[in-house]
Amino acid sequence: MSSSPEQKVTFGQLLAFFVPLGIASSLITISHVIINSTLARSANPEVIIACYALPMSVIGLTEKPAMLLRQTCSALVRDRTSFRAVSVVSWYLLACILLLGALICYTPIGKWVFFYFFGASEALVEPMVDVYRVLMFVSIFSTLRCMYQGIIIFNMRTKWLTIGMAFRLSAMYALSLYFIHTNQVTSARVGAIIFLVGMIVEAAVSMWEGRSLLKQIPEKKPDHPVERPRQIFQFYRPLLYSSVIAVIIGPSINAFLGKTVDLQLAISSYAIAGSISQLVLSFFSYIHQIVLNFYRKDANTVIRFAFILALMPGLLIAVAAYTPVGPWFLENVMGVNERLMHASLDTLKVFTIMSLVFPWLDFGNGLVLLRGETKLMVWSQAANVTITLITLVVCIMLSPGWNGMVGALAQSLGVAAEAAVVWSVLHAIGKSSGKRSFGAAL
């Protein structure tokens, strides 16, 4: 793809766009640290943290459709007409999420979810439902946040995502100190309230900046075809389906880790290594936004920039897994014992595979979003789930002594399979159109 001189993009522009997104994504992990450290001050921390963690896992599933609105807005909103179309889809989505939340909170479905599905004791079911009654309102503000963040990202104002996260963390920390100093950390609802207030603050910042940007874009852009909610839903629906498919992966890995030689060691080492990997990869999880916003302007510069970015996660994970940095961090920062440390490092070494593949998967997904071919993501996600499950079965049959490494290998190969499907189809599209460049898909 050739670019005219006036379309040239510099590395400085890409860094100014990307770094605030990466920082904002990484800061999300701190919000969970604030809540867990607050709940740990209670008289019964194990019980209270459990009562908070399980409802949070449910909210994580129901919030995922709202988070997909960020990519949808960034890809499709170019004028106020298309924004109103996205808004209509968003309100329908939000109504469905709140209906599901009401069923969990006020019908026997809640007991079934926490007692039968998650296996919580009967005494903890009501406290968990009580926590969810607060958390269900997170979806309202998460939906608003992601809608307006999509507009902010497209308009290259990504620093506002970092600013919003900074305000969110400040509010959460201040509220945490209030609960601690007034000795009110007596139930898991405290954690839910802190999380909700943080989301409200971040949504308010995003809406404030997003609405000001809306006033600056035209009512109707002549060359932009998106006008109706139906067009938005055609783009959004495959994203939703792929996210539903992906839900299978986490529970499947945890279930199979229970069949390894040392269940507790397997689950613990996988969780620790996975959290370190996620901390690193979260910073690089917005490569698709670089593609969405810059690829058509200057494909060659975007590709070179992506090559540099793609090396970094693997390098950072390798440093943690193969140098003294890893053992020092696990012992002194995370406080794990020697046996768990070695198991976690072995698992982290396997996660190096995923850290090498993930940036290119995100780049490929950016091309898919740019083309509007979101149906492809359903098939790529299905490939991920299939290879993950096959790897789990084979490893448990042949080498259950790998413990946490079983989960890391399954997840890594699943991501590799997903990337292979994405790039195979993009290559086929490029070949059929007679283009042979790296960016042939466009």
C-alpha positions in Angstrom: 0.0 0.0 0.0 1.4 3.4 -1.0 0.8 6.5 1.0 0.8 10.1 -0.3 3.3 12.4 1.5 0.5 14.3 3.3 -0.7 10.9 4.7 2.6 9.9 6.2 2.5 8.9 9.9 5.5 9.2 12.2 6.6 6.9 15.0 6.1 9.8 17.4 2.4 10.1 16.4 1.9 6.4 16.9 3.6 6.5 20.3 1.5 9.4 21.4 -1.6 7.5 20.4 -0.6 4.1 21.7 1.2 4.7 25.0 -1.8 6.3 26.8 -3.9 3.3 25.8 -1.3 0.9 27.1 -1.0 2.7 30.4 -4.7 2.9 30.9 -5.0 -0.8 30.2 -2.2 -1.7 32.6 -3.7 0.5 35.4 -6.8 -1.5 35.4 -5.0 -4.2 37.4 -4.3 -1.6 40.2 -8.0 -1.2 40.7 -8.4 -4.8 41.7 -5.4 -4.5 44.0 -7.1 -1.6 45.8 -10.3 -3.6 46.3 -8.6 -6.8 47.4 -6.3 -5.0 49.8 -9.3 -3.2 51.3 -11.3 -6.4 51.8 -8.2 -8.1 53.3 -8.6 -5.7 56.3 -11.9 -7.3 57.3 -12.2 -9.8 60.2 -12.9 -12.7 57.8 -10.9 -11.8 54.7 -11.0 -15.2 53.0 -14.8 -15.4 53.2 -15.4 -11.7 52.2 -12.9 -11.8 49.3 -14.6 -15.0 48.0 -18.0 -13.4 48.3 -16.7 -10.5 46.1 -14.6 -12.6 43.7 -17.4 -14.9 42.4 -19.9 -12.1 41.6 -17.1 -10.3 39.9 -16.5 -13.3 37.7 -20.1 -13.1 36.6 -20.0 -9.4 36.0 -16.9 -10.0 33.9 -19.0 -12.2 31.6 -21.9 -9.8 31.4 -19.7 -6.7 31.0 -17.8 -8.2 28.0 -20.6 -7.3 25.5 -20.4 -3.7 26.7 -16.6 -3.5 26.2 -17.0 -4.6 22.6 -18.7 -1.3 22.0 -15.3 0.4 22.2 -14.1 -1.3 19.0 -17.5 -0.8 17.4 -17.6 2.9 18.0 -13.9 3.3 17.0 -14.5 1.5 13.7 -17.9 2.8 12.7 -18.7 6.2 14.3 -17.6 9.0 12.0 -20.6 11.4 12.4 -23.5 12.1 14.8 -25.8 10.0 12.7 -23.7 6.8 13.1 -23.2 7.6 16.8 -27.0 7.6 17.3 -27.2 4.3 15.5 -24.6 2.8 17.9 -26.5 4.4 20.9 -29.7 2.5 19.9 -27.8 -0.8 19.8 -26.2 0.0 23.1 -29.5 0.6 24.9 -30.9 -2.6 23.6 -27.8 -4.4 24.9 -27.9 -2.7 28.2 -31.6 -3.6 28.7 -30.6 -7.3 28.1 -27.7 -7.1 30.6 -29.9 -5.5 33.3 -32.7 -8.0 32.7 -30.2 -10.8 33.2 -28.8 -9.1 36.3 -32.4 -8.7 37.7 -33.0 -12.4 37.2 -29.8 -13.3 39.1 -30.6 -10.8 41.9 -34.3 -11.4 42.4 -35.1 -14.9 41.3 -33.9 -18.4 42.2 -31.5 -18.2 39.2 -29.0 -16.4 41.5 -28.9 -19.3 43.9 -28.4 -21.7 41.0 -25.5 -19.7 39.6 -23.6 -19.4 42.8 -24.6 -22.6 44.6 -24.7 -25.1 41.8 -22.5 -23.7 39.1 -19.7 -22.1 41.2 -20.1 -24.5 44.1 -20.4 -21.9 46.8 -21.7 -23.0 50.2 -25.3 -22.2 50.9 -24.4 -19.7 53.6 -22.4 -17.6 51.1 -25.1 -17.5 48.4 -27.1 -14.6 49.8 -24.0 -12.4 50.5 -22.9 -13.1 46.9 -26.3 -12.2 45.5 -26.2 -9.1 47.7 -22.9 -8.1 46.1 -24.2 -8.7 42.6 -27.1 -6.3 43.4 -24.5 -3.5 43.5 -22.2 -4.8 40.7 -25.0 -5.2 38.1 -25.2 -1.4 37.9 -21.5 -1.4 36.7 -22.8 -2.4 33.3 -24.6 0.9 32.8 -21.5 3.0 33.3 -19.3 0.5 31.5 -21.5 0.8 28.4 -21.4 4.6 28.5 -17.7 4.6 29.1 -16.9 2.3 26.2 -19.2 4.1 23.8 -17.5 7.5 24.4 -14.0 6.0 24.6 -14.5 4.7 21.0 -15.1 8.3 19.9 -12.1 9.5 21.9 -9.8 6.8 20.4 -10.8 7.6 16.8 -10.2 11.3 17.4 -6.7 10.5 18.6 -7.4 11.9 22.2 -6.1 8.7 23.9 -4.5 10.6 26.8 -8.1 10.9 28.1 -8.3 7.2 28.7 -5.3 7.5 31.0 -6.7 10.6 32.6 -10.0 8.8 33.2 -8.2 5.8 34.7 -6.2 8.1 37.0 -9.4 9.8 38.3 -11.0 6.3 38.7 -8.1 5.0 40.8 -8.0 8.2 42.9 -11.7 7.9 43.7 -11.4 4.2 44.5 -8.4 4.7 46.8 -10.0 7.6 48.6 -13.2 5.6 49.2 -11.0 2.6 50.3 -9.3 4.7 52.9 -12.7 6.0 54.1 -14.1 2.5 54.6 -10.9 1.3 56.3 -10.6 4.3 58.7 -14.3 4.2 59.7 -14.1 0.4 60.3 -16.8 -0.3 57.7 -15.1 -3.2 55.9 -17.6 -5.7 57.2 -19.0 -7.2 54.0 -18.1 -7.8 50.4 -20.5 -5.0 49.4 -17.7 -2.6 50.3 -15.6 -4.0 47.4 -18.6 -3.7 45.0 -19.3 -0.1 46.0 -15.7 0.9 45.5 -15.7 -0.7 42.1 -19.0 0.9 41.1 -17.9 4.3 42.2 -14.6 4.0 40.2 -16.5 3.0 37.1 -18.9 6.0 37.5 -16.0 8.4 37.7 -14.2 6.9 34.7 -17.5 7.0 32.7 -18.1 10.6 33.7 -14.6 11.6 32.4 -15.1 9.7 29.1 -18.5 11.2 28.6 -17.3 14.7 29.3 -14.6 14.5 26.7 -16.6 12.3 24.3 -19.5 14.6 24.2 -17.3 17.6 23.5 -15.8 15.7 20.5 -19.3 14.8 19.3 -20.0 18.5 18.9 -17.1 18.8 16.6 -17.9 16.1 14.1 -20.5 16.6 11.3 -24.1 15.6 11.6 -23.7 13.4 8.5 -20.5 12.7 6.7 -21.3 12.3 3.0 -19.0 9.3 2.3 -19.9 7.4 5.4 -22.5 4.7 4.8 -23.4 3.8 8.4 -26.7 5.3 9.3 -29.0 2.7 10.9 -28.7 0.4 14.0 -29.1 -2.6 11.7 -25.8 -1.8 10.1 -24.1 -1.5 13.5 -25.6 -4.8 14.6 -24.2 -6.6 11.5 -20.7 -5.5 12.6 -21.3 -6.1 16.4 -23.1 -9.4 16.4 -20.1 -11.6 15.3 -18.0 -9.9 17.9 -20.6 -10.8 20.5 -20.7 -14.4 19.3 -16.9 -14.8 19.4 -16.8 -13.4 23.0 -19.5 -16.0 24.0 -17.4 -18.8 22.5 -14.3 -17.5 24.3 -16.1 -17.9 27.7 -15.4 -21.6 27.4 -11.7 -21.3 27.6 -11.1 -20.2 31.2 -13.4 -22.7 33.0 -12.1 -25.5 30.7 -8.5 -24.9 31.6 -9.3 -24.7 35.4 -11.3 -27.9 35.1 -8.5 -29.8 33.4 -5.9 -28.5 35.8 -7.9 -30.3 38.5 -6.9 -33.5 36.8 -3.1 -32.9 37.0 -0.8 -34.7 39.4 -0.8 -31.8 41.9 -4.1 -29.9 41.7 -3.3 -27.0 44.1 0.2 -26.5 42.6 -1.1 -26.6 39.1 -3.9 -24.0 39.7 -1.7 -21.7 41.8 1.3 -21.7 39.4 -1.0 -21.2 36.4 -2.8 -18.3 38.1 0.5 -16.6 39.1 2.2 -17.0 35.8 -1.0 -16.0 34.0 -1.4 -12.8 36.0 2.2 -11.8 35.1 1.6 -12.6 31.5 -1.6 -10.6 31.5 0.1 -7.7 33.2 2.6 -7.6 30.3 0.2 -8.3 27.5 -2.5 -5.8 28.7 -0.1 -2.9 27.7 0.0 -4.2 24.2 -3.7 -5.1 23.8 -4.5 -2.0 21.7 -2.4 -2.7 18.6 -5.7 -3.3 16.8 -6.6 0.4 17.5 -3.3 1.5 15.7 -4.4 -0.5 12.7 -8.0 0.9 12.8 -6.9 4.5 13.0 -3.6 4.6 11.0 -3.3 1.7 8.6 -5.1 3.3 5.7 -3.1 6.5 6.2 0.4 4.8 6.2 0.5 1.0 6.2 4.2 0.7 5.9 4.9 2.8 9.0 2.2 1.0 11.0 3.8 -2.4 10.0 7.3 -1.3 11.1 5.9 0.1 14.3 4.0 -3.2 14.9 7.2 -5.2 14.4 8.9 -3.3 17.1 5.9 -3.6 19.5 5.5 -7.3 18.8 9.0 -8.1 20.1 8.5 -6.4 23.5 6.0 -8.8 25.2 8.1 -11.9 24.4 11.3 -10.1 25.6 9.7 -9.0 28.9 8.2 -12.4 29.6 11.6 -14.1 28.7 13.4 -11.8 31.1 11.0 -12.7 33.9 11.1 -16.4 33.1 14.9 -16.9 32.4 16.7 -14.4 34.4 17.0 -13.7 38.2 14.4 -10.9 37.8 11.6 -13.5 37.9 12.6 -15.3 41.1 13.2 -11.9 42.8 9.8 -10.6 41.8 8.0 -13.8 42.8 9.7 -14.1 46.2 9.9 -10.4 47.2 6.9 -8.8 45.5 4.4 -11.6 45.3 5.7 -13.5 48.4 5.4 -17.1 47.0 7.4 -19.9 48.5 10.3 -21.7 46.7 8.3 -24.7 45.4 5.5 -22.5 43.9 8.1 -20.1 42.6 9.8 -22.8 40.5 6.5 -24.1 39.2 5.3 -20.6 38.3 8.6 -19.9 36.4 8.2 -23.1 34.5 4.7 -22.1 33.6 5.8 -18.6 32.6 8.3 -20.1 30.2 5.5 -21.7 28.3 3.5 -18.5 28.3 6.4 -17.0 26.2 4.8 -18.7 23.2 1.6 -16.7 23.7 3.5 -13.5 24.3 5.2 -13.9 20.9 1.9 -14.6 19.0 -0.6 -12.3 20.7 0.7 -9.0 19.2 0.2 -10.4 15.7 -3.2 -11.8 16.5 -4.2 -8.3 17.7 -2.8 -6.8 14.5 -4.7 -9.2 12.4 -7.9 -8.6 14.3 -7.3 -4.9 13.6 -7.3 -5.6 9.9 -10.5 -7.7 10.3 -12.2 -4.8 12.1 -11.0 -2.3 9.5 -12.6 -4.4 6.8 -15.7 -5.0 8.8 -15.3 -8.8 8.4 -16.1 -9.5 12.0 -17.7 -12.9 11.1 -14.2 -14.2 10.7 -13.7 -13.7 14.4 -16.3 -16.3 15.2 -14.3 -18.9 13.3 -10.9 -17.8 14.7 -12.3 -18.0 18.2 -13.8 -21.4 17.5 -10.3 -22.5 16.4 -8.8 -21.2 19.6 -11.3 -23.1 21.8 -10.9 -26.3 19.7 -7.1 -26.4 19.9 -7.2 -25.4 23.6 -9.5 -28.3 24.4 -7.5 -30.8 22.3 -4.2 -29.7 23.9 -5.7 -30.1 27.4 -7.0 -33.6 26.7 -3.7 -34.7 25.1 -1.5 -33.2 27.9 -3.7 -34.7 30.7 -3.5 -38.1 29.0 0.2 -38.1 28.3 1.9 -35.7 30.8 -0.3 -34.7 33.8 2.9 -34.0 35.7 3.3 -30.8 33.8 0.8 -29.3 36.2 0.4 -25.5 35.5 2.3 -25.8 32.2 -0.6 -27.8 30.8 -2.9 -24.7 31.0 -0.2 -22.4 29.7 0.5 -24.6 26.7 -3.2 -25.0 25.9 -3.9 -21.3 26.1 -0.8 -20.5 24.0 -1.5 -23.0 21.3 -5.2 -21.8 21.3 -4.1 -18.2 20.6 -1.7 -19.5 17.9 -4.5 -21.3 16.2 -6.7 -18.2 16.4 -3.9 -16.1 14.8 -3.3 -18.8 12.1 -7.0 -18.7 11.1 -7.1 -14.9 11.0 -3.9 -14.5 8.9 -4.8 -17.4 6.6 -8.1 -15.8 5.7 -6.5 -12.4 5.3 -3.8 -13.9 3.0 -6.5 -15.5 1.0 -8.4 -12.2 0.7 -5.2 -10.5 -0.4 -4.4 -13.2 -2.9 -7.8 -13.1 -4.5 -7.5 -9.3 -4.9 -4.1 -9.6 -6.5 -2.1 -7.9 -3.7 1.0 -9.5 -2.2 2.2 -6.9 0.3 2.2 -7.6 4.1 -1.0 -5.7 4.3 -2.6 -7.5 1.4 -5.8 -7.9 3.3 -6.7 -4.3 2.5 
